[in-house]
Amino acid sequence: MLKRMISLIMMILLVIPAAYATGAAANDEDLLSALDAANSTEQLFERHASQHRHESIYSGGELLVEINCYYDKEHVYYVLGKNYCYITPTGFIQYWADNGALEMLMMPPEECAEELKGYQPFFYFDETEALNSVQEQDGELLVTTEKEDADDIRAYLEVMKAAYGDEFETEYGEGAKLISVYHVDAESLEIEECTETMRLADGSEVPLRTITVAFDVEIPDPAALDNSLAPAFDEAAERRTITVVFASGTPEEQTCVFTIPEGIDGYVQYHGEYMDLYEDPECTQPFTGRNGRMEFTVYTKGSGR
């Protein structure tokens, strides 16, 4: 599923961007710790209303896929190739390019808020790479790190393959190094660009990933007809009003109302599970479809039932 695919990619964002090695000089650790803090989602929201990340993923030196992620505190618009998801406080809409299907995941607002947090990317520094060099010029820091442990590099490639599929090459030549170069604003320590390349034993380099970042940008509306990033759903289409009673008849019962444009299929998710729907509060009569209704109520059992 697109949602699982994006989750894997977000995991890459958490574990791959570069790092300082255990035992590095104290000033190196201080610098990278400061970079880590300055580029956390929380700190970026202290300084900016929104962010756009553009990623280019390469395989075998050739462009494999491009990713755009726009986000603020209440929205995430994530475009992966021709697929996309659009997360708001009231819903999770995703588009599947292979069959042109549009889906909306309906979940309680607090769970949607957690989804928003999980899909807001940030740079994270671990201990698998060594700081190689830092240069300063014209108000910019150029921070270079390298990963040379064979097991660490193979783990990197396997995580990338899990996210981007078998088309992503995982061949690794002995003696190669993973080089990451960060362009950093010297005053704010905000990362503006990151490039990752594999430096082979003969000195040649193969691109793996490029990330560019822009702040305080407008988040595109997937419903806009002029949106060139992904196919639009029809914002003017007639709306269905769906009342979902989550965990019907349990102490956790919660009622939420959703509006969905025609042409979008709705699915209910509760505590991370896709739920069977019922027509009655006792959850004995399975839901068989809206049957032409534009306003209706469905019920779910509690999670794990």
Protein Blocks (a to p, Z undefined) as FASTA:
>chain_A
ZZlmmmmmmmmmmmmpgcddehiafklmmmmmmmmmmmgmklmmmmpcbdcddddddeeh
iafbdcdddddfkbccddehjaccdddfkbccdddfknopacdddddfklmmmmmmmmmc
cddddfkbccfbdcdeehiacdddddfbfklmmmmmmmmmmmnojklccbdcehiacddd
ddddfklopafbdcdddddfkopacdfbdcdddehiacddfkbmklmkbccddfkbccdd
ddddehehiakbccddddddehiacdddeehiacdddfbfnlpaccebjkhpabdcdddd
dehZZ
